[in-house]
């Protein structure tokens, strides 16, 4: 009888150890999946921000072309081929207020400026907190400089822990002087 009770106690200890091991594995799995989901959420958030910043860069260039037409000057005035840095505070877009990029190392990080009173925010180069995002606008003409087509590519680059060389998002299109 004593021998049977000893075996049952030993079996109970083994069962408790197995149950504890299963619970530990489940808890570790849930924590790991949660951490991965948080990291994936950050990556997706950065991709959405970068895509919107690239689209904004393209829209800034388009707005300047529209502004030229509105002012009654040549639609493509100031749109010289090259790579530029742009934000809405740099209007008018071209020299002396628009920074041409001659060296990739000269590209600055965008800053996020938040105004809590107005509940607004905006990306620029002059004020706010630094972000991981860099934006450039590449302008090229098709044919001669007096052509009726300008190609614009807005590119945003940012670093991620898994890709230190940087992620890239681009928005591009051709703008025509149809007016």
C-alpha positions as CSV (number, residue, x, y, z in Angstrom):
1,X,0.0,0.0,0.0
2,X,2.8,2.4,0.9
3,X,4.5,1.7,-2.4
4,X,1.3,2.5,-4.4
5,X,1.0,5.9,-2.7
6,X,4.7,6.8,-3.4
7,X,4.1,6.0,-7.1
8,X,1.0,8.3,-7.1
9,X,2.9,11.1,-5.6
10,X,5.7,10.7,-8.1
11,X,3.1,10.7,-10.9
12,X,1.5,13.9,-9.6
13,X,4.8,15.6,-9.5
14,X,5.5,14.6,-13.2
15,X,2.0,15.8,-14.2
16,X,2.4,19.1,-12.4
17,X,5.8,19.7,-14.0
18,X,4.4,19.0,-17.5
19,X,1.4,21.3,-16.9
20,X,3.8,24.0,-15.6
21,X,6.0,23.6,-18.7
22,X,3.0,23.9,-21.0
23,X,1.8,27.1,-19.3
24,X,5.3,28.6,-19.5
25,X,5.5,27.8,-23.2
26,X,2.1,29.4,-23.8
27,X,2.9,32.5,-21.9
28,X,6.2,32.9,-23.7
29,X,4.4,32.4,-27.1
30,X,1.8,35.0,-26.3
31,X,4.4,37.6,-25.2
32,X,6.5,36.9,-28.3
33,X,3.6,37.3,-30.6
34,X,2.6,40.5,-28.9
35,X,6.0,42.0,-29.3
36,X,6.1,41.0,-32.9
37,X,2.7,42.6,-33.5
38,X,3.9,45.9,-31.9
39,X,7.0,45.9,-34.1
40,X,5.0,45.2,-37.2
41,X,2.5,48.0,-36.2
42,X,5.5,50.5,-36.0
43,X,6.7,49.4,-39.4
44,X,3.3,49.8,-41.0
45,X,2.9,53.2,-39.3
46,X,6.2,54.4,-40.7
47,X,5.3,53.2,-44.2
48,X,2.0,55.1,-44.1
49,X,3.8,58.3,-42.9
50,X,6.5,57.9,-45.5
51,X,4.0,57.4,-48.3
52,X,2.0,60.5,-47.3
53,X,5.3,62.5,-47.1
54,X,6.2,61.4,-50.6
55,X,2.8,62.3,-51.9
56,X,3.0,65.7,-50.1
57,X,6.4,66.4,-51.8
58,X,4.8,65.7,-55.2
59,X,1.8,67.9,-54.4
60,X,4.1,70.8,-53.3
61,X,5.8,70.7,-56.7
62,X,2.4,70.5,-58.4
63,X,1.1,73.4,-56.4
64,X,4.0,75.6,-57.4
65,X,3.4,74.8,-61.1
66,X,-0.3,75.8,-60.6
67,X,0.9,79.0,-58.7
68,X,3.1,79.9,-61.7
69,X,0.1,79.6,-64.0
70,X,-2.1,81.6,-61.6
71,X,0.5,84.4,-61.4
72,X,0.6,84.5,-65.2
73,X,4.3,83.5,-65.5
74,X,5.8,80.6,-67.4
75,X,4.2,77.4,-66.0
76,X,7.6,75.8,-65.5
77,X,9.6,78.8,-64.2
78,X,12.2,77.7,-61.8
79,X,11.8,74.0,-62.5
80,X,15.4,73.2,-63.2
81,X,16.6,69.6,-63.4
82,X,18.1,68.3,-60.1
83,X,17.4,66.9,-56.7
84,X,15.9,69.3,-54.1
85,X,14.7,69.4,-50.5
86,X,11.1,70.7,-50.1
87,X,8.5,71.5,-47.5
88,X,5.5,73.8,-47.4
89,X,7.5,76.5,-45.6
90,X,10.0,76.7,-48.4
91,X,7.6,78.5,-50.8
92,X,8.5,80.0,-53.2
93,X,10.0,76.7,-54.1
94,X,13.1,77.7,-56.0
95,X,16.2,79.7,-55.3
96,X,17.0,81.3,-53.0
97,X,14.5,79.5,-50.7
98,X,14.7,76.0,-52.2
99,X,17.7,73.8,-51.3
100,X,19.3,71.9,-54.1
101,X,20.9,68.6,-53.1
102,X,24.4,68.1,-54.6
103,X,25.5,65.4,-52.2
104,X,23.4,62.6,-50.7
105,X,24.9,63.3,-47.3
106,X,23.5,66.8,-47.3
107,X,19.9,65.6,-47.1
108,X,18.4,66.7,-43.8
109,X,15.9,64.9,-41.6
110,X,12.4,66.3,-41.5
111,X,11.1,67.6,-38.2
112,X,7.6,67.2,-36.9
113,X,6.1,70.5,-35.5
114,X,3.1,69.9,-33.3
115,X,0.9,72.8,-32.2
116,X,-1.4,71.5,-29.4
117,X,-3.4,74.7,-29.2
118,X,-4.4,74.6,-32.9
119,X,-4.4,70.7,-32.9
120,X,-2.2,70.8,-36.0
121,X,1.0,69.3,-37.0
122,X,3.4,69.6,-40.0
123,X,6.7,68.3,-41.3
124,X,9.4,70.8,-42.1
125,X,13.2,71.4,-41.8
126,X,13.3,74.3,-39.4
127,X,11.3,73.5,-36.2
128,X,10.0,70.7,-34.2
129,X,11.3,67.3,-33.2
130,X,13.5,65.2,-35.5
131,X,11.9,62.3,-37.3
132,X,13.6,59.4,-39.1
133,X,12.4,60.6,-42.5
134,X,14.3,62.3,-45.3
135,X,12.6,63.6,-48.4
136,X,13.9,64.6,-51.8
137,X,12.3,65.8,-55.0
138,X,13.9,64.8,-58.3
139,X,13.0,67.1,-61.2
140,X,13.8,66.1,-64.8
141,X,12.6,67.5,-68.1
142,X,11.8,65.5,-71.2
143,X,13.7,66.9,-74.2
144,X,14.7,70.6,-74.0
145,X,14.3,72.8,-70.9
146,X,11.4,74.6,-72.7
147,X,9.5,71.3,-73.0
148,X,5.9,70.9,-72.0
149,X,6.6,68.0,-69.7
150,X,8.4,67.8,-66.3
151,X,8.9,64.5,-64.5
152,X,8.8,64.7,-60.7
153,X,9.8,62.0,-58.3
154,X,9.3,62.5,-54.6
155,X,11.3,60.0,-52.5
156,X,11.2,59.4,-48.7
157,X,14.0,57.4,-47.0
158,X,14.0,56.2,-43.4
159,X,16.0,53.7,-41.3
160,X,14.5,50.7,-39.6
161,X,16.2,48.4,-37.1
162,X,16.0,45.5,-39.5
163,X,17.1,47.6,-42.5
164,X,19.8,50.1,-41.4
165,X,20.4,51.0,-45.1
166,X,16.9,52.4,-45.2
167,X,13.5,51.8,-46.5
168,X,12.3,53.9,-49.5
169,X,9.0,55.1,-50.8
170,X,8.6,57.1,-54.0
171,X,5.7,58.9,-55.8
172,X,6.3,60.0,-59.3
173,X,4.5,61.4,-62.3
174,X,4.7,63.7,-65.3
175,X,3.3,67.2,-65.2
176,X,2.3,68.8,-68.5
177,X,2.1,72.5,-69.4
178,X,-1.3,72.3,-71.0
179,X,-2.4,75.8,-70.2
